[in-house]
């Protein structure tokens, strides 16, 4: 029986560096479409956690590409489950940004939004 590899934890500073410099990086928000539209990390795509198994191969075609998953905050467990699932599916460079959007914003880093601005 082979031991399952655990996803690596990635820090905010390492994630920012990767977003800026790693063109192969696949950054995945595992929250709902509505949450993603409200705000997401730059360059992230949305795959809700319950859709990972069915959708991941459309986003990450090469299982050796680096994949980072995140959700709302350190207390959110959706990204824990998604990272574990990706390692089970034999993606070889899986990272978990445990702090999520909350930690990212607390660091003063930008998020993107797809919500229309409210008229003044």
Phi, psi and omega in degrees: 000130180270145179279132179289136179282139179272146175295147176277147174273136178243138180278165178300314182294320178293322178295316179300316178302315180294318179301319183286332192234352185247100184291342178274349183298133173247115182254123188234122172269128186258016179272182181293161177303320181296316179296318178298314180298324180295313176194145177206161178292148180303131178086357182284150169247159183254122168224102178307144185310322182283357180249359184305306185304320184277340192242337190303323183291345175280336182262318181244097184280329181254115184293354176263356175293147176290134180234127176243129176247147177208164174225219191279318189198174179300334181274351179283132183256357182300321181286331174301310181296319180295317180297317179296319179298317180298322177292324176295328179277008174069035165280129194267343181233072183259130178236147180241118174268091189296330182290333178064195183301323181301309181296320179301310181294322178298334177277004179074019182269152186284152170236161177255157178221147175244016179275140177290140178292141178286138177296145181283000000 
